Amino acid sequence: MFNFDDANRKSKEAVDTALRAYTDTARGFQAIAAEAAEYSKKSFQDAVTHFETLAGAKSFEAAFELQTSYVKSAYENFVSETTKLGEMYANLAKSAYKPYEAPIAASVAKTTKTAQPVTPAAA
């Protein structure tokens, strides 16, 4: 028999789960945006400092060394930052899935228990 109290409780749990997931996801995106903005700001400052230093180079060799050093450090910083952002996105995906993990597992377990085995038809 249909129980309205159970239905109401399940509905409230589903809404609470969705709101928690939304809140956690929004926080995750905010953290990613803040990290990306901070990296962009630092990268721009590094570039400005580099070009000021490069403008004061006394010889072609010194300018070449400065440029080589800058490109190497900029690349290493970029790789480090993209790795960090990738990890942040992976953690965001995991945390977004986490509230639904238990209900989905319970649903799958329930479905597999009630499913009848399929036997191939005899030829």
Summary of the structure (lengths in Angstrom):
residues: 123
radius of gyration: 27.3
end to end distance: 43.3
largest distance: 88.5
contacts: 258
relative contact order: 0.10
helix: 87%
strand: 0%
